[in-house]
Amino acid sequence: ASQLKIAQEGTKYCDLQEYLDRGNYGKPWWEGFFGTDTSVKLDGVNYTLNVNPLRMPRDDKWGDTDYTDYGKCLKEKCTYKLSMNCATNPDIFTTVGHTGVAMMIFESGMHFDFGQARTVGPWACAVAVLGTILPCIAGCALTYAFGYDIYPEGLSVGVSLAPTSVGIALKLLHEAGALNKYFGQAVMTAAFVDDVLSLILFSVLFSLAGEMKFLTFLPLIMGCVFMVLA
């Protein structure tokens, strides 16, 4: 039923006519998504299913579609839409998780010594920048090695690896009695800045899914300016 709703959207998610033209609707056609129906109407457009694919001139893109068949496209797009709905309308468990992350970052800020941060700031920021950039590079390289595109798959993996576990660092340093020492504040400052940069990257990554404009990169610019001034 969910996949049928996706199909009723017409060309918004899966272009049925493209799969028909390229012979990737179903092999044979009666084993396709709509079964033995010879025609179907989607979003006000009629499609004839029991026809041979168009005899287009063969080229490097002949037969290429996003998925192997139309049914596979509907299944993947249904999963994608469900994920997006969960992200934009989170359930109670997602909300609790987001609250926990916010409280964890808030707790790390409570143990942040701004006096020592001015001393360890330059080196800690350098470590934080490397701790943000290197996972992004590693994620893109690993994703590309497995045959996926660098954008958006590789970049998404890299950004998801960038955040630092502030909670673990805070607990270990507190138990060791090193939280207020030079290297303890250096670790906390680096972890704190790393998380701020990671949150900015997450915001920019989600913004890239829409129209790219100056406001897309404004959070990144403002975040960098704030850290430099602080």
C-alpha positions, 0 to 999 in steps of 0.5 A, a space after each residue: 500500500 505504501 509503495 502504491 502511494 509512492 507510485 501514485 505520485 507520478 514522476 516525483 519519485 519513480 518515472 514509470 515511462 522511463 522504466 518502460 522506455 528502457 525495458 526495465 519495468 519488468 521482464 516480462 512485463 506481467 511480472 512488473 509491479 502492477 502485475 497483469 494490468 495492461 495499463 495504469 493511471 498515475 497522477 493523471 497520466 495513462 501508461 501502457 504496460 504491455 508494450 516493447 521498449 522504445 528502439 532508441 539508438 544504443 549508447 553508453 546510457 542505454 538501459 540505465 535507470 536508477 534501479 534495476 526495475 520499477 518495483 525496486 525503485 518504489 521500494 527504495 523510495 518508500 524506505 527513503 520517504 519513511 526515513 525522511 518522515 522520521 527525521 522531520 517528525 521524530 517519535 518519542 524515542 528519537 526526541 529523548 535521544 536528541 534531548 540526551 545528546 543536548 544534555 551531554 553537550 550541556 554537561 561538557 560546557 559546565 566543566 569548560 574552563 574558559 581561562 585555561 581554554 585561552 591557553 590550550 585554545 590554538 592547539 585544541 582547535 587544531 586538533 578539533 579541526 583535524 578530528 573533523 576533517 580526517 573522519 570526513 576524508 576517511 568516510 568518503 574514501 571508504 565509501 568510494 572504495 565500496 563503489 558508492 559516490 562521494 556525494 552524497 553517500 561518502 560525505 554523509 558517512 564522513 560527517 556521521 563519523 566526525 563527532 567526538 564522544 564528549 560524554 566518555 572523555 568527560 567521565 574518564 577525565 573526571 574519574 582520573 582527576 585530570 579534568 582541571 589540568 592542562 591536558 584535561 582541558 585541552 582534550 575537553 576543548 578539542 572535543 567541544 570544538 569538534 562537536 560544534 564543527 560536526 553540528 555545523 557540518 550536519 546542518 550544512 549537509 541537510 541544507 545541501 539537499 535543497 536549493 544551494 544558496 548563501 544561507 546554506 553556508 551561513 551557519 558554517 561561516 558564523 560558527 567559524 567566526 564565533 570560535 575565532 572571536 571566542 
